[in-house]
Structure formats: structure tokens, C-alpha cells
Amino acid sequence: MSAGRVATLVGDFDRSPAYAGLSDCLRMLIGEGRIPLGARLPSERDLTVALDVSRTTVTRAYADLRERGFAEARTGAGTFTRLPGGRRATLDRGLAPLPGTTELIDLNCAAGSAPTGLAAHYEAAVAELPAYLGGHGYFPAGLPALQEQIASAYAARGLPTDPDQILVTPGALSATAIAAQAVTSPGDRVVVDSPVYPNATSALASRGARLVTSPVDAAGFDIPGMVATVRQTAPRAAFVLADFQNPTGHVMTTDERATYAAALRRNRVVAIVDEAHQALSLDAVEMPPPFASFLPDAITVGSASKQFWGGLRLGWIRAPRERIEQLTSARLGLDLGAPLLEQLVLARVLADPEPIASVQRDRLRDQRDALVAALHERVPDWRFRVPAGGLCLWVELPAPVSSTLAAEAERRGASIAPGPAFAVEGGLERFVRLPWTRPAEELRAAVDVLAASWDAVVGGANAPHTGRVRVV
């Protein structure tokens, strides 16, 4: 990388002392991927001029980077970026599409890297942590400061909420499982969309509930069909994805929310509302009021992992006071609280979320547009609508071969989730989910792989589908 580019990325770093501030800034940039792994850093002389600092400052900063494992010196070649433990140290075996694979472009996981600025909140939270070490560290309802921040966020959206209406959980899936544990019994029916996020349905069925599907089509929510399903099946609960539904990206309008909420109220159905993607509006659209505005006894689930970073494993439940004791009892059967360090981080982030959230939205918007443009160019006969937010495209193929396509693409170097992964009762072979959570250059490369894989599939020379169960 050129010295000018590095100087632009570094910006106004802490200069007390300057070498430490420069090293910390470079370490964050490497960790966040803004300076790629394996990149050659500018020479000490060039960076000294670009930053207007002493040669000793750059020399000590580079030495500190090497000592921490974020750079390595290659004789006669220069200083190159790396990660402590190497690239494989940051890979997860559970989500890896193929055992031992490190080079696949992963479009199976709809999550990206951490936004700029998050690491600084972690470092500040570590500094706060000693004040809590004298206690037991359990906060079954959540750290009070974090409960207050989450409640304030709901109030800002027009839904007055007290901190004691909030339960902090280790992620939105945990929150969904807690809600299902609290309000359903074995054999109860729960209405879910089809297609729907598969991990959520697993959490809902963990109590032994029977899932009843209501189709969501390419045009949007079939509200009359959803109302009829509720009336005809007498469910105990309904799982509601009203904001950037996963995987279709649909948003329920204000009138649709009012109509569906009225049907749930008439039939005494408990709504478990998943708002994990609600804050991910990428275009200049006004989001409808929270679903709970139309149904006060709704249980609402939120997520920091989708909004900020998957590694920030925190979610929450917002519920009416009369359900809090029931939900607290259910959560104590699953865990005793969420990690304290992450709660300290999130409390800091939510105190002023816009600096991080705006960076995240800008990045996701650029990546979405890059994915859409590449698909239009390389596979123009694939059909999809472009959501105004969320994390993914729901793409309809010209033929029902998504599982075969996924197997062929994986063999060629890209991992995708085929439609049947999002079907409770089977089917959806005409669809694939394509998240835009990877860098634009990776998305374009992945579409090249998908286009070649599609040509192979329609030509009949393709990898057989193994039937292996995927982690989505």
C-alpha cells in the first residue's frame, strides 16, 4: 500500500506517544480488513514523510506491530501485514462450508466484519471491567446501564419502554428460544413465514411446538393469507418478521401491521416479533412504527449482532411488564445472563450509535449495489427485487436446481445457501439467498463463480448434491 493511502486511513491518530498511537491505529486497520492481510506496508522513510513524523516514530510503530503479531519483516522485501496465529486462527470450523477450506468465498453466512470504531469500544470496556470484578458477574436481566440504553432506543422509535421491560440475552436466537420456552408448550402451534430464517424456527421448535407456515411471496406479505392461517389453525404464537424479513427483505407496511396485529389480538395469539434487521435501513425510506405499537402484549426480539457485528453476541427481549417474570423464569432454565464485557461494549455503542451505525450502513449499501450490478451483468435471467435494507437478496432461478447449484458453486470456490434451507416443509428449489456482507471485490468474484456454476448446471455437467446439512 502506498504511504499516501496509509496516511489517509490512519488519519489523526493519538500522538502521546506517537509511535504507540500509530501502532494501535495500524493494528485496528489490519484487524478490520481495511489494510488487507499480506499487504506490504510503506517503507519507513515514505511513511515518515506522509505522516510528518520522525523516522523513530515509524520504526518503533512497525516494531510494535511485529511484536504483537500484526506484521512481519521479510528480508529485502519490506514489512507485510499478518494476523497473530495466521489467517487460519480466525476461521470457524462450524461454519466452514468444506472441512479444512480457507479460500472459499463465503456467501452462506450473512454477517460481515466489524465496523470501524468498534474495537475502540472494546478497549474502553476492558478498562471499565475491573469495577465489576468484585461481584458475581451475573446480570440475568442485563446490565442496568445497557437496559436503559435499549429502552431509550425503543422510546425514540415511538414505543415508550422502561428499563425493567428489557431482558439482555446472548443473541437474538437465544431471545427467541427464551420467548418460545415461556409462552409455548409441547404440541402448541406456532405460525412462521415460508421462507423463513432456519435457525429461528429451530429455536421456536425447541419446546416441542408444531410449526405452521404462511407463505411470503416475491411481491410481499400475503396479509389475507396470514390472517386466514391464524384463524384456521388456532396457534398459540406467531413469529413475526416485519422488518427486512430474512431472507426476502420485505417490510410490512403500517396498514399491514395494523391488520395482522388485530387478527392476532382477536385470536389471542402471542406475537414474537424479530427486529434483528430493523436498524439496517440502507435507503432513504421511513420505517413503519414498531409492530408492538399495534399489539402491546407482543414480545419483541432485538439484536446487536446483525446491527453491528456478529462477534458482539448480544440480543434482547422487550416485553410488557406482566410477562417479564415469566420470561425471566424461562431464561434462567437456559442461562444466567449474557457476557458482561460485551454488555459494557454495547452500552457504550448505544450511547452514541450513529458514528458506527452510519459507517456500517454505508458499507452495506455499497456492497449491496455491487452485488446487484454483478448479478445483472453476469446472470441477467436471475430474478430478484432489491430490498431497501437488511443483509441479503432472495434470488429466483429460472429452474428448480438451487441445491445442485450450491454444490457446484462450492466445488468451484463459493458457498451459498440454497432455498430448501429456508423451507420448513421442503421446496423452494428455485431460490438462493445471497447476502451482501462481504467486500465488493469478493462479491463480484463470487458472482463470477455462480455464473460459471449456473452454466455447468444448465449444461448438465455439474457436481452431485451431497445432501449434507448446512449451517446457515
N, C-alpha and C positions, 0 to 999 in steps of 0.2 A: 504494500500500500504506500502511496505517496505521502510525503511529510505533510503536504497541504491538507490531504484528506484526513489524516490522523489528527491534525491540529483542529480541523473543523469539528470532528467527532468529540474530541476532548473538551473543547470549549473553555469556559472559565473555571478551571479546576482549583481546588484548595491549595494554597501556596504556603502553608505553615505546618510542616516544612514542605517545600515544593516537590521534592522527589517522591515523598510519600503520597501526596495528593495526585501526582501524575501516575504513579504506580496503581493506586486504587482505581483511578478513572479508567486506565487501560484494562485492568483486571475485569471491571464491570462490563466494558465494551466487548471483551473477548467472551466472557461468560454469557452475555446476552446474544452473541452471534453477530453483533454489528461490525466487529472485526472478525473475519472468518478464521476458522481453525486452519493451521498450516500456512497462513499468510506471512510473508516476510515483512517485518516492521521496517520503517525507515532507518537509515543509518543514524548513529548518534549525532553526527555533525549536521545532517539535514534537519532532523527534528529540533535540534538546538536552535537553529535559525528560524524555523517555522513557529516555534513557541516563544521565542525571545527569552530563553532561559539559559543558564550556564550549562556547559558541557557536563559538569559534575552532576547536575540535577538529572539529566537524561541517563547518564551512566549508572547512577545509583538506582533510578527507577527501573531500568532494564534488569539490573542485578536482582532487585527485589522481586520482579516478575518471575525470573528464573528460579529464585529460591522458593517461591510459592507454587511453582509448577505450571505457571501460565505462559511460559516462554522457554525456548531452548536455543542455545547458540550452536551454530553449525560452522565448523572451521572453514574459513574462506568464503562463506556464503551469507552470513549475517544472523540475525535473531528472528526466529519464527514462533508464531503463536501455537499453543497447545492447551490441553486441559490436564489438571492433576489426575494421574491414573490413566490418561489416554482417552480416546473417543469412546471406547467400549465401556468405560466406567460410568457413563451417563445413560447407557441404554438399558431398557427394561425387558427382561426375558418374557414376562407375562403378556406384553402387548406386541412383541416382535412377531411379524407375520410368518416368518420362517425361522426355525431354530438356527442360531448362530449367524443370522443375517445382519449385516451392518449397513449395507449400501442401498437397500430398498427405499424408494420414496414412499413415505407412509401417509396415505390418504384414508387409512382405516380409522385413525384416531382424530377426532375433531377437537384438537387442542394445539395451541401454538406455544412458542417460547415466552418467557416472562417479558413484560413491557419494561422499557427504560424507566428507571427510578424505583422499581420495587425492591431491588437489593439494598438500597439505602434505608428503606423502612425496616428490613430485616436486621440490619446492623444496629439501628436505633432501638429496636425491640430487644435485642440481646443486651443492650446497656440497661434497659428497664428491668430485665428479668430478675436480678438479684433481690429486688424489693419483695418478690413473691416467694423466694426460696424458703423462707421460714415457715410457710404454711403448707397445707397438704397438697395444694395444686389442683384440687378438684373444683370445678365450677359446673355442676350439672345443668344449670340453666344458662350458663355463659358468663363471661367476664362482664361485670356491670357496665364498664365503660363501653364495651362493644355492643351490649344490648341497647344502650342509649343511642349509639350511632345508627344502628339498624332501625330502631323505632323512629328516629328523626327522618331517615330516608323515606319511610312509608308516609309519614306526615307531610313531607314535601311533595309527595305524589297525590295528596288529597285524601289519604286514608289515615285518620288520627290513630295513633298507636302508642301505648305506654310500654316502657321497657319490660315490665313484667309479663307482657304478651309475647315475648321473644324467647325461644329456646335455640341456643347455638349448638350445631351438630358438626361431626366430621364429614361434611359434604352434603350435597343435595340428595344423593341416593340414600344416605343414612337418614336424612329427614323424612324422605318418602317412606322408608321402611318403618320408622317410628310412627308415622301417621297411620299406616296400614295396621300396625300392631295395636294401636289404640282404638281404632274405630271399626275394625272388621273381625269376624270370627271365621273359623274354617267352614267353607261352603257358601259364604256370602258372595254375591255377585258384585263385581266392580267393572264399570264401563270404562273402556280405554279407546283411544283412536286407533285406526289402522290406515296407514303405517304409524308406528309409534317407536319411541326410543326403547330398545330391548332391555337395557339394564333397569329401567324404571318398572317395566312390567314384572321383572324378576323380583324386585323389591316389594311390589304390591302383592304378588302371589306368595310371598314368604310365609304368610299367615295361613295359607291354605284357601285363599279366595279364588273364585272362579271368574276368569276374565271374559267379559262380553265386549265385542268390538263394534265400533261405529265408524264407517268409512269416512276418510278425509280425501277428497278428490283433488285433481290438479287445479280446479278453479277456486277451491277454498273449503271452508267448513260447510257441511250439509246440516244446517241447523234443524230443519224439519225432521230429517232422519235421526239426528241425535236426540231430539225431543221424543220421537216415537220409540226409540230404543229404550229410553228411560221409562217411558210409560208402560211398555210391554214386558220388560224384563225385571222390574222391581228391584233394582240394585241397591246395595247398602251404601256404596260410594261411587264417585265418578272421578277419574283422573283427568284434569283439565290442563291442556297446553294451549293457552290462549295467545301467547306472545312468542312469535317466531317459532312455531311448532316444529319440533325435531322429529322427522327430517324435512318436512315440506317447506318450512319457513313462513307459513301462513300466520296472519294476525287476525284475531277475532275482532270485528268492529264493535263499537259501543252498543248498537242495537242488537247485534247477535249475542253479546254478553248478557244484556238485559233479558232477552228471550230465553236463553238457555238457563240462566240463573233462576228465573221464575219457574221453569219446569222442574229444576232440581228441588226448589223450595216446596212446590206442590206435592212432590212425591217423596219428600223427607229423605233426600239423598245428600250425604255428606260430600262436599266438594274438596278434593285435594288438588290444589292449584300449583302447578310447577311454573315458576317465573325465572328459571335459571338463565334464560336468554333475554329477559325483558330489557335489560340495560344495554343490549347490543344493537341499538338502532344506528344504522350507518348512513342513512339518507335523511333529508330534511322532512321528516314526517312526524306528525303529532301522535304520540301513543295514546290509545284509549285509557280510561280510568282502570285501576286495578279491578280484577274480577270480584274481589271481596267487597268492593264498593256496592255491588249489586246483590251480594249474598253474605251478610255479616257473619254468619257462622262458618264460613269457609276456612279451611286450613291452607295457608299459603306457604310454599317452599321456595327459598331463595338460595343463591349460590355465589360465592366469591371465586370459585374455581373457573367457571365459564367466563365471568366478567373480567377477571384479572389474570389468573394463571392457574393451571391445573395443579401445580405443586402446592398452592395455597389451599389445603384440604379443609375448607370450611363451608358450611351451609347453615341454614337456619329455618326455623318454623315461626310463622306469625299466626296466632290463633286467638279466638275470643277467650276471655278470662275463664269462662265456665268449662273450657276444655283443657286448660293448662295443666291442671293436676292430673288428669287422665293421660295426657301426653308425657308428662314428666315421669309418671309411673312406668309407662311403656318404654321410655328411653333408658331408664335405669336397668331394665332387663337386657339391654343391648350394650350400653357403655355408660361410663360415669362422667363423661364430659369430653370436650374437644381439646386438642393440644394448646397449652397456654401460650407458648411462643407465637404460634400462628394467630391466636386471638389478639395478642398485643400488636402484631403486624397489621392485621385487618382494622383494628380500631384506629391506628394511625392513618391508614389509607383512606378510610371512610370519613375522617375528619376533614379531608380536603381531597376528594377523589378525582377531580377533574384533570389535574396535571397528568396522572397516569391513564385515566379513562380516555382522554382525548387522543393520546398517543396510540393507545390500543385501537380505538375506532378508526383512526387514520390508516393505521397499518392494515387492519382487516378490510377496509374499503378498497385500498389499493390492490390487495391480494384477491379480493372477490372480482374486481374488474379485470384483473389479469387472467383469472381462470375463465371467466365468461368469454373474453376475447379469444383465448386459445381454443376453447370448445367450438365457438362459431367458425373459426378458421379451419380447424383440423377435422371435426366431426359435425358438419352442418346439419345432418339429418337427425341428430340427437335433440330432443325437445325438453325445454325447461323454462320456468319463469324465474326471474331474478328477484329474490326477496330484498326488502328494504333493510334487512338486518339479519342477525343470527350468525350462524357459522357454516352453513352448508347449502349446496344445491341438491334438489331431488330431481334426478335426470331420468327421462323416459327414453328407452331404447326402441329402435324400430322392430325388434324381435325379442321374445321372452328368453334371453340367454344370459342373464346377469351373473349367475353363478359360474358359468363357463367362462365368461369374460373376465371375472375376477381371478379365476385360476390361471388363465393365460397371461393376464397382466402381472400377476405375482411372479410368474416364471420369467417375465421379461424385465422386471425391476420396479414395479409399482404395486402398492397394496390398496385395495378399495373394498368397501363394504357393499355386498350385493343386496338387492331388495328383500329377499326372504328373511334376512336378519332382522328386519323391521316388521315382520308379519307375525301376529300372534297365532293365526290359524293357517299359515302357509300361503304360498302365492307370491305376488309382486316380483315375478321374474323379469318383468320389463323395466325394472328400475334399479338404479345405483345411487348411493349417496356420495357426493364429492364435497368434502369440506375445503374451505379456502384458508386454512390455518397455517399453511406452510409458506415460505418466502416465494415471491413471484417467479423467480427463475426455476425453483423446484416444481411449481405448479405447471409451468409451460413444459418442462421436461416430462412430467407425469402425463400430460395430455398427449405428448408425442408417443409415449408408451401405450396409452389407451387406444390411440388411433391405429397403431400397428397391431395391437391385440384385437381390435374390432375387425380389421381386415382379415386377420387369421381366423377369427371365429366365423365370420360370414363365408369365408372360403373353405371352411371345413377342416383346416389343419390347425388344431389347437390342443392345448393341454387338457386332459380329462379333469373334471371336477372331482376332488377327493372326498367331499362330504365332511371335511374336518370342521369342527365347531370353532367359530372365530370369536375372539374377544373384541367387542366393538367399543 
